[in-house]
Amino acid sequence: MGTLVRVPLGGRRVRGFVVELGDRDPAKLKPIAGVSGDRPVFDARLRDSLVWAAHHYVAPVAVTMERAAPPNLPGRAEPAAPAAPEVRSNPPGTPLGELVSAVKAGRRRPVTALLSPWGETSWLDAIQTVAGGEQSVLVVAATSAEVVMVADRARQTAGDGLVIDVTGELADAELTQRWVESASVPGHIVVGTPRIASWPIAGLALAVVLEEGRRAMKDRQTPTIAVRRLIMTRARLEGFSQLYVGPTPSLELLAAGAEILRTGHRAWPLVEVMDRNEEAPGSGLVSSRARAAISSTADKGGRTFVFTHRRGYAPAYRCSNCRELRRCSRCGSRPEPGEACPRCGAPSQPCSSCGGRSFEPLGAGVGRVLAEMRGIFGDRVGDPDSESPIVVGTERDLASVPGVDLAVAVDVDGLVLGSHFRAAEDALRVLARLAGRVRRGSGHRLIVQTSMPDHPLVAALRRGDPIEFLEQEMDLRRSKGYPPSTEMMVVEVRGDASAVDADLRELADEAVTVMGPAATHDARRWLIQGPGLGGFKLGLRPLVQRWRDGGSTVRIDVDPLDL
């Protein structure tokens, strides 16, 4: 089971996997021309998880099985079992004490979510006591930089021999060696990027996922596998426990009935709200109060991170006459440049308060914010890679900023009023990550600039607790028929799509809604929605193959982050 083999197919010898052993008639099977590697890639339980992923994400089974395999042929494990960690006892009374005790005793625990920035590594001190002997721990982080941070911290307390780190920069030979060690020898803490969520881990007793709701935790290309969904399925089939660490769990995690644990009364440091309605039009991207806080922090030798949206992200706008925030009259999202709302298609309208047609942006891309800040503070402003006391960056820069005394979110409204139904949830996640970069201490805080100071998200930021807001979002999603109360997927076709619309609508039953097609510059997109799409996905598989055989490029995005 799980062995890599070579079989003749179409005049070539191609790679395949042994997926079943049995006594059935093998007459219709190709003969095995050779065996590749010295050890299996998966066992029956991991095989079932990979088959589930193929059906859930409408992908070939061989593609999901390849994700469990190393880049080179797997050999036999040479390293000895890891040494026992130096720290073995879990401090009594810690939030994770019950979970760790149960896992060490071989008992599976319910899905658990720890509301804490993962950079505060008390969770790591607790879970490392699980590793050793016949039990391993898997830790999945979003980026290679974060993998290195977690692995280095684990080595400081658990010892170098206990930790295996897997980053995207490893050469194939080194990656294969670490795969073999992880799959063959129990007792390790295996820390890696999302690619290792499909790996076989010897003696896997606990899987830890850091900030499972981030975009990096879901593949953009087919199959669009989400780490959270795959780990949950593996845990159900393989019998290990799960821990999700981060200040803001996803709605999907809450819908799965996750048990919530807290390390303190706040999941992130202090947040100060600055009401932009009090500013005069034309006052700039950064308010006078925020500028004063930045100046004071720099004068005291502190460091400030000024956060703005990624390049090209549409900001929120307000009326230049009455300062009213501009919102779509039909769905309430922020209008973007153009003649219609990107969420609901309603025609763009003048200011709903005064009828004015002149609007000013409340946010901007990095370049414009950087230029404005340099105009105020001169050469004390730089990019996140510099040693400047004031730096300007986006979400992707947060991992490279070790800690600041002050953070300023330039345009919260642009995040909250995004056109995607997940916009508010994503905004809270991003802002909680930003707050998590602020060092604990007197006067250290995140400043958020908003024209909606009474918005439930802003209230959650003030409280330092996301749960009440997320529960409200859950009710709102349920009332509108959005996930996680329903399922959703995107079908995108490049090339000849003349038959696709008819095929999709013929396949859908009365419980499944097919919306589209929406045209992009080189593709057609359909949005499929329903209370359950399992049957639809089964019928879609041969259609996708037929479209591809006809020369079209097909992308299936299950549980899409973008519509």
Helices and strands as residue ranges (DSSP letters): E 4-9, E 12-17, E 34-36, H 44-56, H 61-66, H 97-104, E 112-115, H 122-127, E 136-140, H 144-158, G 160-162, E 163-166, H 172-184, E 189-192, G 194-198, E 204-210, G 215-217, H 227-238, E 241-246, H 251-255, E 259-262, E 271-275, G 276-278, H 288-299, E 304-307, E 317-319, E 359-361, H 366-377, G 378-380, E 381-382, E 390-393, G 395-400, E 406-409, H 412-416, H 423-436, E 445-450, H 456-463, H 467-480, E 487-494, H 500-507, E 513-519, E 524-530, H 534-549, E 553-558
